[in-house]
Amino acid sequence: MSSLAEVLGALSLATDLGSGVPFEKGLRTCVAASALAGTLDVSRDDRRATYDAALLRSLGCTATSREFGALFDDDVAVQRELKTVDFGDPDVFASQLERFGHWADERRGRELRSRFVSEVPVRGQELGRAGCEVSAALGSQLGLHPGAVAALHEVYERWDGKGYPDGRGGDDLTLAARIVHVAEQAVMAHHEHGRAAAESEVCRRAGAHLDPQICATFAAHADAVFSALDVDDLLASAVAAEPPPVSRIGPAELDRICVAFASFADLKGTHLLGHSRHVAELADGAAALLGLTASERVTLRTAALLHDIGRVGVPSSIWDRPGRLGAADWERVRLHPYWTGRILSRWIGFETVQAIACAHHERLDGSGYPSGARAAELSMSERVLAASDVFAALTEDRPHRLARSPQQAATELDREVRSMRLDATCVSAVVEAAGLPRPRSTWPNDLTTREVDVLRLVARGMTNREIGETLFVSPRTVQHHLASVYDKTGQRTRAGAAVFAMQHAIVPATAQPT
């Protein structure tokens, strides 16, 4: 059984990444809100609701990615601004507006500021409601306390009733939401400018944005709140702050949580919806065909569901762009598996899930990313996930192309196998898992594609060691393939095998199966 707090604490880092705030902002808010709730002497239910809502306050940040990206170019940067913008104080808002659009050049920045002023009053309610509804829906799927789900509806509301989407205020707001509001502003200011700035910011917002009574309690017990934040391991501190009883989850609950975060990631782009589950289904089906154990299949499915959570840190305008990406944008895309790995590295006891998930763009020949790993470094599960991701993506619409048919996708994957980028065995299993006949060899004498690869290199006079280095396999594996070649062709020497290759047009390497 896994600890729910440990799982959600680690995955809360994905919400930090998607909302443009520093890593562990969710953990900090959770720790601060829990400490504040303790000083308020609230009920057990309110403590639990506060804990859950604070930890995953930004769960809905990808709900409006496409809209914010279309309006303001960089939805991640906009999410960061919305955490601290103060519409209720004209002077402060004017100052904040001056830096809005800092992610663009000067001319574009002026356009974005003007658009922000004109669009927020018109579309704020609609966009706020979308974010809150998604937060609440995913929160329910994650098994959060009902009070936390209600509080997630109110993350953009204000004490003075000037927030979004419903303009609720005062005691009509849940206690959990009001505590989280105070904790979040304290955490954001504390991270940027220190304790004095945090206390000053909470005081300034009291009675307007924030519940004045909770602000007063915060001021009176600031030592306790900041002491709780002054720790080396915030994840451990957040886990320790979980109100009793401690929640444990089994495999079914864990899978449900991963499905929820898969949806969180896939909301990032117009053409990405359902991609992570699609990949997981293909990978699991292929794993069954390949004879992976039940435990290996669960680990692979978990990794497949979470493989793209790192993409939430890349602006949706990049994922939705129909044209070619520039060098800078392409570098941001190449980093998304790295961010997946960073997030999952905090998931205690799930190191294998991390290794598999962040390797989905690695390739056998070392041409993949982010690590440039080669065949010898990639496990069977990692190879299955890579093939599943490619097949799923090819059979889904993308901004620059329409979806390929399953057969067309299978042909594309076969090209990747011939280029020694994807594993032939894993590709065959993925294709069969997708409902197509498993690719059968049509080379002479029923040679497999890998045996043909070996035969071609034997014909060129390479030793087993040289062939292994070229194909990224061990000399023993080369010897195994070569023995099979001899059996199938009736030859017993390398020279005889070379003649067979020429007679059947297997060499030069431009030859294709018939």
N, C-alpha and C positions, 0 to 999 in steps of 0.2 A: 504494500500500500504506500502511495506517495502522499506527502503533505500538500494539501491544496495551496497553502500559503507559499510554500517553496516554488511550486509550479507557476502560480500567478505572479509571484514576485519577480521571477526571472523573465516571464513573458511581458511584464509591465514595461520592460526596457524597449519593447517594440513600440509601445504607445509613446514613449519618450522620443524615439527616433522619428516616428511619423508626425509628431507635433513640433519638431524642431527645437526641443528643449534639451538641456544637458542630460546625459545618461544618469539614471537614478533619481530623476526629479519625482517620478511616481513613488519610489521608495521613500524619499525624503518627505513628501507630502503625507504619506501613510504614517510614518513614524511621528511627525509633528502633530497630525490630526489625532492620532491615538493618545499622545501625551496630553493634548488639549482636552480631549474628551474625558480623560482621567481626572483632570482638575475640575471639570464641570460636574463630575459625579452623575453621569447620565446612566440610563438603564442599560442592561446587557444587550437588548436588541438595538438600541441606538449606537452603542459602541461597535457592535458588529457591522451595522449599516455604514457607520462612519469609516471604519477600517476598509471595507470593500470598496466603497465609493472613492476614497482618497487614493487607494492603490491604483485604480483603473479609471481615474477621472477623465483621461483622454481617449477612452476606448472608442469613441465615435469620430476620431480625427480623420479617418479615411473616408467617412461618409460623404463629405463635401469636397474631396480632393479634386474631382474633375471640374466642378463648378469654380472653386477658388483658383485652380490652375488656369482655366479659361479667362477668368476675370483679372487675375493679378500675376500671372506667369509662374509663380512659385508658391504652390499651396502649402508647402512645409514652412516656408518663411512667414506666410500669413497666419498659420496656426500659432506660431510663436508669438506674433504680435497680439493676437487675440487673448492670450493668457494674461496680459497686463494692461491692455488698453482701457482707459477710463472715460466712457462716454458721459458720465455724470459731472465731470469737472472740466469746464470749458478751457481753462488755462492749461491744465495738465494734458488734456486731449490735444490741444494745439501744439504743445511741445512734442507729444508722441507722434503726431501726424508729420512733423518735420522729418522724421527719420523713416517713415513708412516708405517702402519701395527702395530701401538701401541696397537690395539685391540686384537692382537694375542700374543702367547708366543714368546720368542726370536728367536727360530729356524724358526717358521712359519713366523715371521715378516721379516726375511731375504729373505725368499722365495717370500713373497708378494712384497717386494721392488724390487727385481729382475724382477718379473713379470710385475710390473708397468712400469718399464723402457723399457721393451721389447714390451709390448702390446699397450701402449698408442700411439706410433708413427704408429703402424699398424692398430689399431682399433679405434683410437680417432675420426676420421672423421665419421665413421659409427655410433658410439655410440652418438657422439655429435649431429648428424643429427636426430637420433631417438628421443632424448630428446627435441630438438627444434621443431620437427614436432608435437609431442604430445602436447607440450606447446601451439603451435599455434592452433592446432585443438581444444583443450579444451578451449583456450582463446576465440576463435570464438563462441563456444557453450555458453560460459558464457556471451557473449555480450560485450566483451572488445572493446575498440576503435581500429579500423583497424591499426592505427599506433602502438598501443601496441602489436598487434598480430605480426606485422612485427618486432618489437623490440625483441619479445620473440624468434624469429629465430636467434637472434644474442647474446644471453646471454653468450656464450663461445667464441665469436670473440674478437679480440684485435685491438687496434689502429694501431699496427705495422704489422698487417696482419698475425700474427703467431698463431691465434686462430683456433677454429673449429666451424662448419664443413666445411666452404667454404673458409676460409683464407681471408675474406674481411677485409679491414682496412680503416683508415683515414675517409675522408668525405663520403665514400661509405656506412659507417655504419649510421643507423638512429640516429638522434639527441637524441631521447628518450633512445636508447640503450646506447649511450655514457654517458648520464647523470646518468643512472642507474648503469653503471659500476663504476663510481666514487663514487656514494653514497654507493654502497654495500661495497666497500673496506674500506671506511671511517667508516661505521657502524660496520663491523667485527672487525677492529682494535680498534675502540673506546670501544666496548664491552669487548674486552680482556684486553686492556692495558691503556685505557683512551684517552683523547683528544690529547695529545702531540704525542702519537703513531699513532693516526689516521692521523694527519696532516703530520707526517713524512712518513707514508706509501703511502699516495696519492702523495706526492712529489716524492718519489722514483720511483713510477710506471709511472709518467708523461712522455709522449712521447714514451713509450713502450707499456705497457698494456692500458694506459689511454690517452684520448684526452688531450694534454697539455694545451689547452686554457681553457677547463672546469676545469682542475686541478688548474689553476691560479685563476679562478673565485672562486673556492672553498676556496683557501687559503685567498683570499681577503675578503671573506664573511663568514669565519668559525664561527664567533660569531653568525650569524643568523642561520646557520645550527645546531650548537650544542645547541643553545637556544631552537630551535624547538623540540629537542630530550629530553630536560630537563623538562619533564611533568610527572604527576602521572598516567595518563590514556592515554596510547599510542593509544588505539583503538579510543577513542574519538578525539584525536588529528589527527589521520589519516582520520577519517570521516570529521572533520572540514576542512581538507586540500583539500578535493575533489573540483576540479575546477568546476565552474558553466557551464551549469545548472546541479543541483543535480539530479541524476537519481533515479527514483522510479520504483519499479517492482510489478506486480500483481501476482496472484496465478500461472498462466501459466509460467511466466518468472522464478518464484521461483522454480517450479518443474524442469524446464530445467537446472537451476543451480545445483540443487541437483543431477540430473541425471549425469551431468558432473563430479561432485565430487565423485559420486558412481564409475564411470569409473576410476577416479584417484586412488581410493582405491583398486579397483579390479585388477589393473595392477601390484599389489604387488606380486602376485604369479602366477605360471604357470597354476594352476588349479582353480583360483579364478575368471577368467574373466566372467562377467555377473552375478556373484552371488548376488550382492546387488540389482540389478533390479529384479532378480528372487524372492528374498525375498519380495521385495516391492509389486510385483504383487500378490503373495500368500497372503500376509497380507491384502492387499486391498480387494481381493476377499473374504477372510474370514470375514473381518469386515462388508462387505455388507450382508453376510449371517447371521451375528449375530445382524444385525439391528443397528449398530453404526451410528451416525448422519453424515451428509456430512462433517461437521467441524472436527469431530473426525477421519474420514477416511483420510482427507487431512493431519492432524497432524501425524497420524500413517504412512502414505505413506512417508512423509518427513523423519520421524525418521528411517524408514526401509531403505530408500536410503542411509542415512548417518550413519547407525549403525556401519559400519566397518571402518570409516575413521581413527580410532585410530590404526588400524593394520599397517599403513604405517610406524610407528615407530619401528616395529619389523623387523629384517633383513629377506629378502626374502629367504635366505638359510634355515631359520627355517620353514617358510611356505611350502617350497618345499621339505623338508626332508622326505624320504620314511620310515625311521625307527623311533623308539621311541625317544622322546625328553628327554634330561636330566633335572634335577631339575631346573637348572638355566634358561634354555631355556623355560621350561614350565612356570616359573614365568613371563618371558617376555610376553608370550602369554596371560597369565591371566590378564595382565595389559592393554591389548588393549581396553577393554570397558571403563576402567578408563580414558584413553587418549581421547576416543571419548567424554566422558563427559566433560573433561577439555576444549576441543575445543569448544563444543557446549554451554558451560556455558557462553561464551562471546557473544553469539548470543542474542541480546537484544529482549525481548518479546517472546522468544521461549523456555521458561523453560520446558514446557511439552514435547517438542520434545527431549530435552536433557534427561529428566528422562526416557522416553521410550527407546531411542536409547541405552543408556548405560546399560540397564537392560536386553539385549538380551541373556545373559548367566546366568541370575539368575534362580533359580528353586524353586518350591513351598515348598520343604522340607528344604530349607536353604543351600543346597549343592552347589549352583552355585557361580558365581563370577562376579564382584569383591567385592560386599558388603555382600554376604551371606544372601540376603533378603529372607524373608519367604512369604508364601501365602498372609497373611493379608496385606503385604506391596506392593503387585504387582497388578497393575490395569489390567483391561480387555485388554487394548491395549498392555501392556507389556507382558501379557501372550500370546496374539496372535503373537507378534513379535518373542518371544522365540520359539514357535511351528513352525512358518514359517521358521525361520533360520535353525532349525534342519532338517525339511523336505527338504528344498532346498539343504542343504549341503549333505544330504544322497543321493540325486538323481543327484549329480554332482561327477565327478571323483576327487579323491584326491591322493596325492603322494603314500599313503600307501594302496589304494584300488580303485577298479573300482566303478562306480556309481551303486547304487541300483535301482531296478525298483520302480516305484511309489507304487506298492502294497507292496513290501518289506519295503519301507520307512514307509508306513502306519502301518505295523506290528511293526516296531521299535518304532514308536511313541506311539503305544498302550502299549508297554512294559514300556515306560516312564510314561504313565498315571498310570499304575498299581503300579509303584514304587513311585507314588505320587510326581513326579518331574514336569510333565507338566499337564496343565489343560485339562480335558477331553472334555469339551465343545469347547474349542478353537482348540484342536487337530481335533475334528470332522469337524469343519468348515474349517480348513486348508486342510484337506484331500479332502473335497468336492470341495474346491476352486481349487485343483489340478486336478480335473476332475474325481475323483473316487467317487463311491457311498458313501454317508455319513455313517460311521460305525453305524450299527444298533445293538441294544441289542439282544443277544441270550441267556441271562440268563432266568431262569424259570419265567413264569408269566410276561414277558416283563420288568423285573427289569433292571434299568440302572446300569452301572458299579459303579457309585458313591453310588447308593442305596445299592448295594451289599457290598461296603466298610463299609457303616454304619451298615448294617445287621450283618456282621461278628463281628464288635466291640460290638454291642448290645448283640450278643450271648455270648460274653466273659464277660458280666456283667458290661460294662462300662456305666457311666452316660453320659448324653448329653454333659456336660462340658468336661469330659475326652475325649469323641469322638471328640469334636470340637478341642481340643488341639492336638490330634493325626492327624487329617485331615487338620488342619490349617484353620478351618472355625468357624463361630460363633455358639453357642448353638442353636440360633433360626434357622439357616440353617440346623443343625442336626435334629431339631424337624420337619422341613418341609420335609426332606428326609424320616424320620421315619414314618410320617403320610402317605406318598406315599407307603412305604413298607407295612404298615398295609392294605391299600386299595387294593393293588395288590395281596397280599397273603391271604387276608381274615382273618388274625389274628388280635387280639386286645390287646395282651399282649406281653411283651418282651420274656417271656418264650415260648409262642406259636410261636413267630417269630424264636426263637432259634431252636425249633423242626423242623420248616419248613426248616431252613438252613441246618440242618443235613440230613433231608429226601431227599433234592435235591443236596446233596454233595457240598454245597456252603462253608461249613467249613469241614476241615481246609482250610486255605487260599491258598493252592496249587491248588485248583480247578480252572478250566478254563471254559469260556463260550463254548457252543457247537453250 
